[in-house]
Structure formats: structure tokens, C-alpha cells
Amino acid sequence: MNQNITHIEYSGDDSDKKDRLFDLLKTISEQTIVYVRSPKRAEELALEYI
């Protein structure tokens, strides 16, 4: 199993972080686990990405 950890800085503009996350996810072909700061934020990002 290969692991590649990419950290997107916590500070900064939320829309910039979201764009960087979505760009990163588009480059990954296998299933991926993404950790975010809250369940509410995870749901918001999932609904927007899907």
C-alpha cells in the first residue's frame, strides 16, 4: 500500500484551500481519505465536489 500525504495549510482563504483540494483530488485515481476540521465542513465539501 502506497501512502502519499499532502497537507493544505489551515490558515488562508477557504476558497483557495477548497480549489487546491479539488485540484488535488482530480489527480488521484484511487480511493482517498480526506480529513477536514469538522463534520459539517466535510459534508459541505462532499456535496460540492460530488
mmCIF file of the N, C-alpha and C atoms, coordinates in Angstrom:
data_MODEL
# 
_entry.id   MODEL 
# 
loop_
_atom_site.group_PDB 
_atom_site.id 
_atom_site.type_symbol 
_atom_site.label_atom_id 
_atom_site.label_alt_id 
_atom_site.label_comp_id 
_atom_site.label_asym_id 
_atom_site.label_entity_id 
_atom_site.label_seq_id 
_atom_site.pdbx_PDB_ins_code 
_atom_site.Cartn_x 
_atom_site.Cartn_y 
_atom_site.Cartn_z 
_atom_site.occupancy 
_atom_site.B_iso_or_equiv 
_atom_site.pdbx_formal_charge 
_atom_site.auth_seq_id 
_atom_site.auth_comp_id 
_atom_site.auth_asym_id 
_atom_site.auth_atom_id 
_atom_site.pdbx_PDB_model_num 
ATOM 1   N N  . MET A 1 1  ? 0.843   -1.180 0.000   1.00 0.00 ? 1  MET A N  1 
ATOM 2   C CA . MET A 1 1  ? 0.000   0.000  0.000   1.00 0.00 ? 1  MET A CA 1 
ATOM 3   C C  . MET A 1 1  ? 0.885   1.239  0.000   1.00 0.00 ? 1  MET A C  1 
ATOM 4   N N  . ASN A 1 2  ? 0.654   2.117  -0.943  1.00 0.00 ? 2  ASN A N  1 
ATOM 5   C CA . ASN A 1 2  ? 1.407   3.366  -1.021  1.00 0.00 ? 2  ASN A CA 1 
ATOM 6   C C  . ASN A 1 2  ? 0.649   4.458  -0.290  1.00 0.00 ? 2  ASN A C  1 
ATOM 7   N N  . GLN A 1 3  ? 1.404   5.293  0.410   1.00 0.00 ? 3  GLN A N  1 
ATOM 8   C CA . GLN A 1 3  ? 0.795   6.431  1.092   1.00 0.00 ? 3  GLN A CA 1 
ATOM 9   C C  . GLN A 1 3  ? 1.464   7.702  0.616   1.00 0.00 ? 3  GLN A C  1 
ATOM 10  N N  . ASN A 1 4  ? 0.652   8.657  0.280   1.00 0.00 ? 4  ASN A N  1 
ATOM 11  C CA . ASN A 1 4  ? 1.143   9.970  -0.085  1.00 0.00 ? 4  ASN A CA 1 
ATOM 12  C C  . ASN A 1 4  ? 0.330   10.968 0.725   1.00 0.00 ? 4  ASN A C  1 
ATOM 13  N N  . ILE A 1 5  ? 0.987   11.709 1.586   1.00 0.00 ? 5  ILE A N  1 
ATOM 14  C CA . ILE A 1 5  ? 0.296   12.667 2.443   1.00 0.00 ? 5  ILE A CA 1 
ATOM 15  C C  . ILE A 1 5  ? 0.566   14.071 1.919   1.00 0.00 ? 5  ILE A C  1 
ATOM 16  N N  . THR A 1 6  ? -0.504  14.800 1.667   1.00 0.00 ? 6  THR A N  1 
ATOM 17  C CA . THR A 1 6  ? -0.405  16.184 1.228   1.00 0.00 ? 6  THR A CA 1 
ATOM 18  C C  . THR A 1 6  ? -1.139  17.034 2.247   1.00 0.00 ? 6  THR A C  1 
ATOM 19  N N  . HIS A 1 7  ? -0.468  18.048 2.748   1.00 0.00 ? 7  HIS A N  1 
ATOM 20  C CA . HIS A 1 7  ? -1.061  18.921 3.759   1.00 0.00 ? 7  HIS A CA 1 
ATOM 21  C C  . HIS A 1 7  ? -1.371  20.268 3.128   1.00 0.00 ? 7  HIS A C  1 
ATOM 22  N N  . ILE A 1 8  ? -2.621  20.692 3.236   1.00 0.00 ? 8  ILE A N  1 
ATOM 23  C CA . ILE A 1 8  ? -3.021  22.022 2.791   1.00 0.00 ? 8  ILE A CA 1 
ATOM 24  C C  . ILE A 1 8  ? -3.130  22.873 4.044   1.00 0.00 ? 8  ILE A C  1 
ATOM 25  N N  . GLU A 1 9  ? -2.403  23.961 4.084   1.00 0.00 ? 9  GLU A N  1 
ATOM 26  C CA . GLU A 1 9  ? -2.317  24.801 5.278   1.00 0.00 ? 9  GLU A CA 1 
ATOM 27  C C  . GLU A 1 9  ? -3.696  25.190 5.806   1.00 0.00 ? 9  GLU A C  1 
ATOM 28  N N  . TYR A 1 10 ? -3.817  25.192 7.124   1.00 0.00 ? 10 TYR A N  1 
ATOM 29  C CA . TYR A 1 10 ? -5.072  25.529 7.792   1.00 0.00 ? 10 TYR A CA 1 
ATOM 30  C C  . TYR A 1 10 ? -5.414  27.008 7.614   1.00 0.00 ? 10 TYR A C  1 
ATOM 31  N N  . SER A 1 11 ? -4.402  27.864 7.647   1.00 0.00 ? 11 SER A N  1 
ATOM 32  C CA . SER A 1 11 ? -4.657  29.298 7.516   1.00 0.00 ? 11 SER A CA 1 
ATOM 33  C C  . SER A 1 11 ? -4.799  29.668 6.040   1.00 0.00 ? 11 SER A C  1 
ATOM 34  N N  . GLY A 1 12 ? -5.489  30.753 5.790   1.00 0.00 ? 12 GLY A N  1 
ATOM 35  C CA . GLY A 1 12 ? -5.645  31.217 4.421   1.00 0.00 ? 12 GLY A CA 1 
ATOM 36  C C  . GLY A 1 12 ? -7.106  31.279 4.012   1.00 0.00 ? 12 GLY A C  1 
ATOM 37  N N  . ASP A 1 13 ? -7.303  31.657 2.776   1.00 0.00 ? 13 ASP A N  1 
ATOM 38  C CA . ASP A 1 13 ? -8.640  31.818 2.219   1.00 0.00 ? 13 ASP A CA 1 
ATOM 39  C C  . ASP A 1 13 ? -9.289  30.456 1.982   1.00 0.00 ? 13 ASP A C  1 
ATOM 40  N N  . ASP A 1 14 ? -10.522 30.277 2.465   1.00 0.00 ? 14 ASP A N  1 
ATOM 41  C CA . ASP A 1 14 ? -11.216 28.989 2.329   1.00 0.00 ? 14 ASP A CA 1 
ATOM 42  C C  . ASP A 1 14 ? -11.419 28.594 0.870   1.00 0.00 ? 14 ASP A C  1 
ATOM 43  N N  . SER A 1 15 ? -11.738 29.555 0.003   1.00 0.00 ? 15 SER A N  1 
ATOM 44  C CA . SER A 1 15 ? -11.975 29.199 -1.396  1.00 0.00 ? 15 SER A CA 1 
ATOM 45  C C  . SER A 1 15 ? -10.688 28.736 -2.070  1.00 0.00 ? 15 SER A C  1 
ATOM 46  N N  . ASP A 1 16 ? -9.548  29.319 -1.689  1.00 0.00 ? 16 ASP A N  1 
ATOM 47  C CA . ASP A 1 16 ? -8.261  28.882 -2.234  1.00 0.00 ? 16 ASP A CA 1 
ATOM 48  C C  . ASP A 1 16 ? -7.940  27.465 -1.777  1.00 0.00 ? 16 ASP A C  1 
ATOM 49  N N  . LYS A 1 17 ? -8.180  27.180 -0.498  1.00 0.00 ? 17 LYS A N  1 
ATOM 50  C CA . LYS A 1 17 ? -7.930  25.833 0.031   1.00 0.00 ? 17 LYS A CA 1 
ATOM 51  C C  . LYS A 1 17 ? -8.844  24.820 -0.644  1.00 0.00 ? 17 LYS A C  1 
ATOM 52  N N  . LYS A 1 18 ? -10.099 25.202 -0.846  1.00 0.00 ? 18 LYS A N  1 
ATOM 53  C CA . LYS A 1 18 ? -11.057 24.306 -1.489  1.00 0.00 ? 18 LYS A CA 1 
ATOM 54  C C  . LYS A 1 18 ? -10.623 24.014 -2.925  1.00 0.00 ? 18 LYS A C  1 
ATOM 55  N N  . ASP A 1 19 ? -10.211 25.038 -3.650  1.00 0.00 ? 19 ASP A N  1 
ATOM 56  C CA . ASP A 1 19 ? -9.749  24.842 -5.027  1.00 0.00 ? 19 ASP A CA 1 
ATOM 57  C C  . ASP A 1 19 ? -8.528  23.937 -5.077  1.00 0.00 ? 19 ASP A C  1 
ATOM 58  N N  . ARG A 1 20 ? -7.595  24.135 -4.161  1.00 0.00 ? 20 ARG A N  1 
ATOM 59  C CA . ARG A 1 20 ? -6.398  23.289 -4.120  1.00 0.00 ? 20 ARG A CA 1 
ATOM 60  C C  . ARG A 1 20 ? -6.763  21.844 -3.803  1.00 0.00 ? 20 ARG A C  1 
ATOM 61  N N  . LEU A 1 21 ? -7.703  21.641 -2.889  1.00 0.00 ? 21 LEU A N  1 
ATOM 62  C CA . LEU A 1 21 ? -8.151  20.293 -2.547  1.00 0.00 ? 21 LEU A CA 1 
ATOM 63  C C  . LEU A 1 21 ? -8.810  19.622 -3.744  1.00 0.00 ? 21 LEU A C  1 
ATOM 64  N N  . PHE A 1 22 ? -9.724  20.312 -4.409  1.00 0.00 ? 22 PHE A N  1 
ATOM 65  C CA . PHE A 1 22 ? -10.425 19.729 -5.549  1.00 0.00 ? 22 PHE A CA 1 
ATOM 66  C C  . PHE A 1 22 ? -9.458  19.426 -6.689  1.00 0.00 ? 22 PHE A C  1 
ATOM 67  N N  . ASP A 1 23 ? -8.483  20.309 -6.928  1.00 0.00 ? 23 ASP A N  1 
ATOM 68  C CA . ASP A 1 23 ? -7.468  20.051 -7.956  1.00 0.00 ? 23 ASP A CA 1 
ATOM 69  C C  . ASP A 1 23 ? -6.652  18.812 -7.612  1.00 0.00 ? 23 ASP A C  1 
ATOM 70  N N  . LEU A 1 24 ? -6.294  18.682 -6.348  1.00 0.00 ? 24 LEU A N  1 
ATOM 71  C CA . LEU A 1 24 ? -5.527  17.518 -5.907  1.00 0.00 ? 24 LEU A CA 1 
ATOM 72  C C  . LEU A 1 24 ? -6.340  16.238 -6.084  1.00 0.00 ? 24 LEU A C  1 
ATOM 73  N N  . LEU A 1 25 ? -7.609  16.263 -5.713  1.00 0.00 ? 25 LEU A N  1 
ATOM 74  C CA . LEU A 1 25 ? -8.454  15.076 -5.831  1.00 0.00 ? 25 LEU A CA 1 
ATOM 75  C C  . LEU A 1 25 ? -8.627  14.641 -7.286  1.00 0.00 ? 25 LEU A C  1 
ATOM 76  N N  . LYS A 1 26 ? -8.634  15.597 -8.206  1.00 0.00 ? 26 LYS A N  1 
ATOM 77  C CA . LYS A 1 26 ? -8.777  15.262 -9.627  1.00 0.00 ? 26 LYS A CA 1 
ATOM 78  C C  . LYS A 1 26 ? -7.566  14.505 -10.162 1.00 0.00 ? 26 LYS A C  1 
ATOM 79  N N  . THR A 1 27 ? -6.419  14.633 -9.504  1.00 0.00 ? 27 THR A N  1 
ATOM 80  C CA . THR A 1 27 ? -5.205  13.963 -9.974  1.00 0.00 ? 27 THR A CA 1 
ATOM 81  C C  . THR A 1 27 ? -5.046  12.563 -9.395  1.00 0.00 ? 27 THR A C  1 
ATOM 82  N N  . ILE A 1 28 ? -5.898  12.178 -8.459  1.00 0.00 ? 28 ILE A N  1 
ATOM 83  C CA . ILE A 1 28 ? -5.771  10.889 -7.776  1.00 0.00 ? 28 ILE A CA 1 
ATOM 84  C C  . ILE A 1 28 ? -6.827  9.933  -8.320  1.00 0.00 ? 28 ILE A C  1 
ATOM 85  N N  . SER A 1 29 ? -6.385  8.774  -8.795  1.00 0.00 ? 29 SER A N  1 
ATOM 86  C CA . SER A 1 29 ? -7.324  7.830  -9.406  1.00 0.00 ? 29 SER A CA 1 
ATOM 87  C C  . SER A 1 29 ? -7.899  6.817  -8.416  1.00 0.00 ? 29 SER A C  1 
ATOM 88  N N  . GLU A 1 30 ? -7.230  6.593  -7.292  1.00 0.00 ? 30 GLU A N  1 
ATOM 89  C CA . GLU A 1 30 ? -7.726  5.605  -6.330  1.00 0.00 ? 30 GLU A CA 1 
ATOM 90  C C  . GLU A 1 30 ? -8.537  6.275  -5.211  1.00 0.00 ? 30 GLU A C  1 
ATOM 91  N N  . GLN A 1 31 ? -9.218  5.443  -4.418  1.00 0.00 ? 31 GLN A N  1 
ATOM 92  C CA . GLN A 1 31 ? -9.997  5.966  -3.300  1.00 0.00 ? 31 GLN A CA 1 
ATOM 93  C C  . GLN A 1 31 ? -9.084  6.729  -2.349  1.00 0.00 ? 31 GLN A C  1 
ATOM 94  N N  . THR A 1 32 ? -9.614  7.797  -1.793  1.00 0.00 ? 32 THR A N  1 
ATOM 95  C CA . THR A 1 32 ? -8.801  8.693  -0.982  1.00 0.00 ? 32 THR A CA 1 
ATOM 96  C C  . THR A 1 32 ? -9.550  9.107  0.273   1.00 0.00 ? 32 THR A C  1 
ATOM 97  N N  . ILE A 1 33 ? -8.837  9.202  1.369   1.00 0.00 ? 33 ILE A N  1 
ATOM 98  C CA . ILE A 1 33 ? -9.393  9.706  2.622   1.00 0.00 ? 33 ILE A CA 1 
ATOM 99  C C  . ILE A 1 33 ? -8.933  11.149 2.786   1.00 0.00 ? 33 ILE A C  1 
ATOM 100 N N  . VAL A 1 34 ? -9.885  12.031 3.062   1.00 0.00 ? 34 VAL A N  1 
ATOM 101 C CA . VAL A 1 34 ? -9.578  13.442 3.275   1.00 0.00 ? 34 VAL A CA 1 
ATOM 102 C C  . VAL A 1 34 ? -10.050 13.809 4.673   1.00 0.00 ? 34 VAL A C  1 
ATOM 103 N N  . TYR A 1 35 ? -9.156  14.382 5.455   1.00 0.00 ? 35 TYR A N  1 
ATOM 104 C CA . TYR A 1 35 ? -9.502  14.831 6.806   1.00 0.00 ? 35 TYR A CA 1 
ATOM 105 C C  . TYR A 1 35 ? -9.749  16.332 6.774   1.00 0.00 ? 35 TYR A C  1 
ATOM 106 N N  . VAL A 1 36 ? -10.881 16.758 7.344   1.00 0.00 ? 36 VAL A N  1 
ATOM 107 C CA . VAL A 1 36 ? -11.204 18.179 7.458   1.00 0.00 ? 36 VAL A CA 1 
ATOM 108 C C  . VAL A 1 36 ? -11.501 18.497 8.914   1.00 0.00 ? 36 VAL A C  1 
ATOM 109 N N  . ARG A 1 37 ? -11.684 19.773 9.217   1.00 0.00 ? 37 ARG A N  1 
ATOM 110 C CA . ARG A 1 37 ? -11.760 20.190 10.621  1.00 0.00 ? 37 ARG A CA 1 
ATOM 111 C C  . ARG A 1 37 ? -13.085 19.899 11.315  1.00 0.00 ? 37 ARG A C  1 
ATOM 112 N N  . SER A 1 38 ? -14.165 19.671 10.570  1.00 0.00 ? 38 SER A N  1 
ATOM 113 C CA . SER A 1 38 ? -15.443 19.398 11.233  1.00 0.00 ? 38 SER A CA 1 
ATOM 114 C C  . SER A 1 38 ? -16.337 18.546 10.333  1.00 0.00 ? 38 SER A C  1 
ATOM 115 N N  . PRO A 1 39 ? -17.261 17.803 10.934  1.00 0.00 ? 39 PRO A N  1 
ATOM 116 C CA . PRO A 1 39 ? -18.201 17.014 10.128  1.00 0.00 ? 39 PRO A CA 1 
ATOM 117 C C  . PRO A 1 39 ? -19.056 17.882 9.209   1.00 0.00 ? 39 PRO A C  1 
ATOM 118 N N  . LYS A 1 40 ? -19.437 19.064 9.682   1.00 0.00 ? 40 LYS A N  1 
ATOM 119 C CA . LYS A 1 40 ? -20.245 19.964 8.859   1.00 0.00 ? 40 LYS A CA 1 
ATOM 120 C C  . LYS A 1 40 ? -19.471 20.390 7.618   1.00 0.00 ? 40 LYS A C  1 
ATOM 121 N N  . ARG A 1 41 ? -18.201 20.739 7.802   1.00 0.00 ? 41 ARG A N  1 
ATOM 122 C CA . ARG A 1 41 ? -17.363 21.154 6.669   1.00 0.00 ? 41 ARG A CA 1 
ATOM 123 C C  . ARG A 1 41 ? -17.150 19.985 5.704   1.00 0.00 ? 41 ARG A C  1 
ATOM 124 N N  . ALA A 1 42 ? -16.997 18.783 6.238   1.00 0.00 ? 42 ALA A N  1 
ATOM 125 C CA . ALA A 1 42 ? -16.828 17.596 5.400   1.00 0.00 ? 42 ALA A CA 1 
ATOM 126 C C  . ALA A 1 42 ? -18.061 17.399 4.514   1.00 0.00 ? 42 ALA A C  1 
ATOM 127 N N  . GLU A 1 43 ? -19.241 17.567 5.096   1.00 0.00 ? 43 GLU A N  1 
ATOM 128 C CA . GLU A 1 43 ? -20.475 17.409 4.324   1.00 0.00 ? 43 GLU A CA 1 
ATOM 129 C C  . GLU A 1 43 ? -20.585 18.482 3.244   1.00 0.00 ? 43 GLU A C  1 
ATOM 130 N N  . GLU A 1 44 ? -20.259 19.730 3.585   1.00 0.00 ? 44 GLU A N  1 
ATOM 131 C CA . GLU A 1 44 ? -20.317 20.819 2.610   1.00 0.00 ? 44 GLU A CA 1 
ATOM 132 C C  . GLU A 1 44 ? -19.388 20.546 1.430   1.00 0.00 ? 44 GLU A C  1 
ATOM 133 N N  . LEU A 1 45 ? -18.152 20.139 1.728   1.00 0.00 ? 45 LEU A N  1 
ATOM 134 C CA . LEU A 1 45 ? -17.186 19.863 0.665   1.00 0.00 ? 45 LEU A CA 1 
ATOM 135 C C  . LEU A 1 45 ? -17.621 18.676 -0.189  1.00 0.00 ? 45 LEU A C  1 
ATOM 136 N N  . ALA A 1 46 ? -18.128 17.636 0.457   1.00 0.00 ? 46 ALA A N  1 
ATOM 137 C CA . ALA A 1 46 ? -18.566 16.452 -0.286  1.00 0.00 ? 46 ALA A CA 1 
ATOM 138 C C  . ALA A 1 46 ? -19.712 16.793 -1.233  1.00 0.00 ? 46 ALA A C  1 
ATOM 139 N N  . LEU A 1 47 ? -20.678 17.551 -0.755  1.00 0.00 ? 47 LEU A N  1 
ATOM 140 C CA . LEU A 1 47 ? -21.812 17.919 -1.601  1.00 0.00 ? 47 LEU A CA 1 
ATOM 141 C C  . LEU A 1 47 ? -21.371 18.779 -2.780  1.00 0.00 ? 47 LEU A C  1 
ATOM 142 N N  . GLU A 1 48 ? -20.406 19.639 -2.566  1.00 0.00 ? 48 GLU A N  1 
ATOM 143 C CA . GLU A 1 48 ? -19.929 20.497 -3.647  1.00 0.00 ? 48 GLU A CA 1 
ATOM 144 C C  . GLU A 1 48 ? -19.067 19.724 -4.637  1.00 0.00 ? 48 GLU A C  1 
ATOM 145 N N  . TYR A 1 49 ? -18.265 18.788 -4.146  1.00 0.00 ? 49 TYR A N  1 
ATOM 146 C CA . TYR A 1 49 ? -17.359 18.042 -5.023  1.00 0.00 ? 49 TYR A CA 1 
ATOM 147 C C  . TYR A 1 49 ? -18.111 17.015 -5.862  1.00 0.00 ? 49 TYR A C  1 
ATOM 148 N N  . ILE A 1 50 ? -19.091 16.371 -5.253  1.00 0.00 ? 50 ILE A N  1 
ATOM 149 C CA . ILE A 1 50 ? -19.841 15.320 -5.959  1.00 0.00 ? 50 ILE A CA 1 
ATOM 150 C C  . ILE A 1 50 ? -20.857 15.980 -6.825  1.00 0.00 ? 50 ILE A C  1 
# 
